[in-house]
């Protein structure tokens, strides 16, 4: 077994490979099934929302406030504004 197998990243789709089928008829059946399933499989629900991007100046102010007043107070201050 080659070490390259462990280092190489393969795209795993979870769908069977039609090229591995022995008969041409089964290859076409598997390919058609993959085409039908692929659009449904690609729908992924988003678990988290978008994060707020702060510039360096705002992050420095938040950090300074957190050092002086504590993390919980900084979180409350940010959420109120």
SVG drawing of the C-alpha trace seen along z (x, -y; Angstrom):
<svg xmlns="http://www.w3.org/2000/svg" viewBox="-33 -52 37 59">
<polyline fill="none" stroke="black" stroke-width="0.4" points="0.0,0.0 1.4,-3.4 1.8,-6.3 0.5,-8.6 -2.9,-7.0 -3.1,-8.6 -1.8,-12.0 -3.9,-12.3 -7.2,-14.0 -10.0,-12.5 -13.4,-14.1 -15.8,-11.7 -19.3,-12.2 -20.9,-9.0 -22.2,-8.1 -21.1,-4.8 -18.6,-5.1 -20.2,-4.0 -16.7,-3.1 -16.4,-0.3 -19.4,1.5 -18.7,4.4 -21.5,4.1 -22.4,1.1 -26.0,1.4 -25.2,1.1 -22.8,-1.8 -25.6,-3.8 -28.0,-2.9 -25.6,-4.0 -24.7,-7.2 -28.4,-8.0 -29.1,-7.4 -26.1,-9.6 -27.4,-12.4 -30.8,-12.2 -29.4,-12.1 -26.6,-14.7 -28.8,-17.9 -30.6,-16.8 -27.4,-15.7 -25.7,-19.1 -28.3,-21.0 -26.6,-21.6 -28.3,-23.4 -26.2,-26.2 -25.6,-25.6 -24.3,-29.0 -25.0,-32.5 -22.6,-35.0 -20.0,-36.5 -19.5,-40.2 -16.2,-41.4 -14.7,-44.2 -11.8,-46.3 -8.5,-46.6 -9.5,-49.8 -12.8,-48.5 -11.2,-45.2 -8.5,-47.2 -11.3,-49.1 -13.2,-46.0 -10.0,-44.3 -9.2,-47.4 -12.7,-47.5 -12.6,-43.7 -9.2,-44.1 -10.6,-47.0 -14.2,-45.7 -14.1,-42.0 -15.2,-39.8 -18.9,-39.5 -19.2,-43.3 -17.5,-43.7 -19.9,-41.2 -22.9,-43.0 -21.5,-46.4 -21.0,-45.1 -24.5,-43.5 -26.2,-46.7 -24.6,-48.8"/>
</svg>
